[in-house]
Amino acid sequence: MDAPTRRVPATAAPPGLVESVRLLAGSLVGSLSARLELLGLESREAAANYLRVLVLAVVALIGLVFGYFFLVLGLAFLVQAGTGWSWVTVTAAFGAAHLAVAVFCAFSIKTRLATPAFTESLAELRKDRDWLNRDLSTSATDSPRR
């Protein structure tokens, strides 16, 4: 007995070059569109998150400033009560101490800003530029003029 013959359905001819390019372009556009939509959604979420962080940082800074102010005020009361100095002397001493800290910080900032950043990277870039210029000038002098 012969095995039953099965008919293989005829398949459509493979798409041509134009159709393949069209399908590829459609896939790329769809993929890009999905990525841009995701980027937009994530950027809105990130913006909201960073706004919350900014608000919390401002609130923390305000709390820090007021806390510091009341701490210094309390210390001034303690120093005045413990030493018997006048309020003018106590506030002048606290003011001088704060100015000394500010001057120290200003000089520290000045010395740190005086040293340039990225010195080693800039030196390497200068070496690369000099090498390229030397190589280009050497190749320009080696090539015959027409």
N, C-alpha and C positions, 0 to 999 in steps of 0.2 A: 504494500500500500504506500502510495506516495504521500509525502508530508504535505499538509495543506499549504498552499502558497499564500503568503501574506502580501498584501499590497502596501507598499510604503507610500505614505502620502507625499505628494509632490510639494516640495518646499519652494518658497518664493526665492527668487534670485537674490543674492546678497546685494545690499544697497550699494549704489555707486559712490564715487568720490564726493560729488556735490552733496548727496544725501548724508554721507558720513560726516562731512564737515558741518552740515547744518545741525545734525544731532549732537555733535561734539560742542558746538557753539551754544546750543540750547542747554546742554548739561552744565557748561561753564557758567553761563548766565544764571542758571538756577542755583548753582552752588555759591556763586558770588552774592546773589541776592540773599540767600539764607545766612551767609556769613555777615553781611552788612546788617541784617535785621538783628542777629545775635549781638553784634557789636553795639548797635544802638541801644538795645535792652540793657546790656551790661554797663554801658557808659552812663545811662540814667541811674542804675543802681549804685554805681561807684560815686556819682555826683551826690546822690542823697547820703551815702555813707560818709563822704568827706565833709559834707555840710554839717552832719551830726558831730563829727570829730572836731571841726572848727568851733562849733558852738560849745562843746564840752571844754575845749582848750581855753576859750575866752572866759567861761565861767570859772575854770580852775585858776586862771591867771588873776581874775578879780578876787577870788577867795585868797589866793596867795598874797596879793598886795594888802588886802585888809587884814589878814592874819599877821603879816609882818608889821604893819602899822600899829596894831593893838599890842603886839608883843613888845615892840620898842617903847610904846607908851607905858605899858606895865613895868618894864625895866626901869624907865625913867622915874616912875613913882617909887619903886623899890630903892633905887640909888638915892633919891632925895630923902626918903624917910630914913634910910640906914646911915647916911653920911651927914645929913643936916645941911647940905649945900643948898644954895639958892636955886630956884628953877632956871634962872638964866645960865648959871654955871652948868647945870645938868644938861640942858638942851644944847649948849655950846659944845660940851664934851661929846654928846651923841652925834651932833652935826659934824664935828671934826673927825670922828671915827668913820662916819659914812663917807665924807669927802676923801679920806685917806684910802678907803677901799675903792672908791671910784677912780682916783688917780692911779692906783696900782693896776686896776683893770684896763684903764686907757693906755698906759705904757705897755702892758702885756699885749694888747690888741695891736698897737703900733709896731712892736717888734715882730709879731707873727705875720702881719701884713707886709712887712719889709722884705721878707724872704719870698721870692716868687714860687708859685706852685707849678708842678709838672716840669721841673727843670730837666730831669733825665729824659722824659718823653720828648720835650722840645729839642734837646740836644740830639737825640736819635733822629728826629725828623729833619733837623738841619743837616746832619750827616747824609741822610738819604737824598735830600735835595741837592747837596753839593755833589754827591756821587752821580746823580742823574744828569746834572748840568755838565759835569766833567765828561761823562759818557756821551752825551749828546754833542758836545763841542768837539770831542775826539772823532766821533763818527762823521761830523759835518766836514772836518778838515781832511779826513781820509777819503771821502767820496770825491770822485772826479767831477769837475764843473763842466757844464755843457754850454 
